[in-house]
Amino acid sequence: MMWRCDKCGQQFLHTNQRHSCNDRTVQDFLDGKSAHTLALYDHFLKVYSEIGDFVLHPAKTRIALANKTRFCSINQLGRDFLHFVFQFDQPFNDNYCFIKVAQLPDTNLFNHHCRIYAIEDVNEEVRMYMKMAYDRGNKQ
């Protein structure tokens, strides 16, 4: 059973889960972005919709994608790129898609940063990690 915030309507796995309640909207992140960046954003969400159902949770600094729990965050819509982050229980250092892998302090969690500049950058390797992140977030 999911808990729904009375103020913003977002659903969460845990009752009274901390979140940015109505601080920003998805549109706030999209306003003023280039057509190229918006195309990358739309393509990324389209690929994720092929993996499974999710909702968008805008926060102060990112747009999170969630089903049972948040499994990915879009951290930056740049002038000509889209920057997103997956969180895993182990580091995946030997690949071509992550520009940074960093362990969260005092945890066994690792943020995996990826930046795409073209639709083609969402290749088989990136799709594999997208699915892994989705599956991990839905086991919670």
C-alpha positions as CSV (number, residue, x, y, z in Angstrom):
1,M,0.0,0.0,0.0
2,M,1.4,3.3,-1.0
3,W,1.2,6.5,1.1
4,R,0.0,9.6,-0.6
5,C,1.1,13.1,0.6
6,D,-2.0,15.2,1.4
7,K,-0.3,18.4,0.1
8,C,1.1,17.4,-3.2
9,G,-0.5,14.0,-4.0
10,Q,2.8,12.2,-4.6
11,Q,2.8,8.5,-3.7
12,F,5.5,6.9,-1.6
13,L,6.4,3.5,-0.3
14,H,6.8,4.8,3.3
15,T,4.4,6.8,5.3
16,N,5.5,10.5,5.8
17,Q,8.5,10.0,3.5
18,R,10.6,13.1,3.2
19,H,10.2,14.9,-0.2
20,S,10.1,18.3,-1.8
21,C,6.5,19.0,-1.6
22,N,5.4,21.2,-4.5
23,D,8.7,23.2,-4.5
24,R,9.0,22.8,-8.3
25,T,7.2,21.4,-11.2
26,V,8.5,19.5,-14.2
27,Q,7.7,22.5,-16.4
28,D,10.0,24.6,-14.2
29,F,12.9,22.4,-15.4
30,L,11.8,22.4,-19.0
31,D,11.2,26.2,-19.4
32,G,13.8,27.9,-21.6
33,K,15.5,24.7,-22.7
34,S,16.7,24.2,-26.2
35,A,14.7,22.1,-28.7
36,H,17.7,19.7,-28.8
37,T,17.7,19.2,-25.0
38,L,13.9,18.7,-24.9
39,A,14.2,16.1,-27.6
40,L,16.8,14.2,-25.5
41,Y,14.5,14.5,-22.4
42,D,11.5,13.2,-24.4
43,H,13.5,10.3,-25.9
44,F,14.9,9.3,-22.5
45,L,11.4,9.2,-21.0
46,K,10.1,7.3,-24.0
47,V,12.8,4.6,-23.6
48,Y,11.9,4.3,-19.9
49,S,8.2,4.0,-20.7
50,E,9.1,0.9,-22.8
51,I,10.8,-0.6,-19.7
52,G,7.9,0.1,-17.3
53,D,5.5,2.5,-15.7
54,F,6.7,5.4,-13.7
55,V,5.8,8.8,-12.5
56,L,7.8,12.0,-12.3
57,H,8.6,13.6,-9.0
58,P,10.1,17.1,-9.4
59,A,12.2,18.3,-6.5
60,K,14.4,21.4,-5.9
61,T,17.4,20.1,-7.8
62,R,16.2,17.2,-10.0
63,I,13.3,15.3,-11.5
64,A,13.1,11.8,-10.0
65,L,11.5,8.9,-11.8
66,A,9.6,6.5,-9.5
67,N,7.4,3.5,-9.4
68,K,7.5,1.9,-6.0
69,T,10.6,4.0,-5.2
70,R,12.7,6.5,-7.0
71,F,15.1,4.7,-9.4
72,C,16.6,7.4,-11.5
73,S,17.0,11.2,-11.4
74,I,17.4,13.7,-14.1
75,N,19.8,16.2,-12.5
76,Q,20.5,18.6,-15.3
77,L,19.0,19.6,-18.6
78,G,21.9,21.5,-20.1
79,R,22.2,23.5,-23.3
80,D,22.9,20.5,-25.4
81,F,22.8,17.5,-23.0
82,L,20.8,15.5,-20.4
83,H,22.5,14.5,-17.2
84,F,20.9,11.7,-15.2
85,V,21.9,9.5,-12.2
86,F,21.3,5.8,-11.3
87,Q,21.9,4.5,-7.8
88,F,23.2,1.0,-7.3
89,D,24.5,-1.2,-4.4
90,Q,27.8,-1.7,-6.2
91,P,30.0,0.4,-8.4
92,F,30.0,-0.3,-12.2
93,N,33.3,1.2,-13.2
94,D,34.2,-0.8,-16.3
95,N,31.9,0.8,-18.9
96,Y,31.7,3.6,-21.4
97,C,28.5,5.3,-20.3
98,F,29.2,6.6,-16.8
99,I,31.2,9.8,-16.5
100,K,31.4,9.5,-12.7
101,V,30.7,6.8,-10.1
102,A,30.7,8.0,-6.5
103,Q,30.0,6.2,-3.2
104,L,27.5,8.0,-1.0
105,P,29.2,8.7,2.4
106,D,28.6,6.1,5.1
107,T,26.6,3.9,2.8
108,N,27.0,1.0,0.4
109,L,25.3,3.0,-2.3
110,F,26.9,4.3,-5.5
111,N,25.6,7.1,-7.7
112,H,26.3,6.5,-11.4
113,H,26.3,9.7,-13.5
114,C,25.6,9.6,-17.2
115,R,25.4,12.4,-19.7
116,I,23.9,12.1,-23.2
117,Y,24.4,14.5,-26.0
118,A,22.5,12.7,-28.8
119,I,19.5,10.3,-28.9
120,E,21.9,7.6,-30.1
121,D,23.7,7.8,-26.8
122,V,20.9,5.9,-25.2
123,N,22.5,2.7,-26.6
124,E,22.3,-0.9,-25.5
125,E,24.6,-0.4,-22.6
126,V,22.7,2.6,-21.2
127,R,19.4,0.8,-21.7
128,M,20.8,-2.2,-19.7
129,Y,21.6,0.1,-16.8
130,M,18.2,1.9,-17.1
131,K,16.5,-1.5,-16.7
132,M,18.7,-2.5,-13.8
133,A,17.9,0.8,-12.0
134,Y,14.2,0.3,-12.7
135,D,14.2,-3.2,-11.4
136,R,16.2,-2.3,-8.3
137,G,13.8,0.6,-7.5
138,N,10.8,-1.7,-7.8
139,K,12.2,-4.4,-5.5
140,Q,12.2,-1.9,-2.6
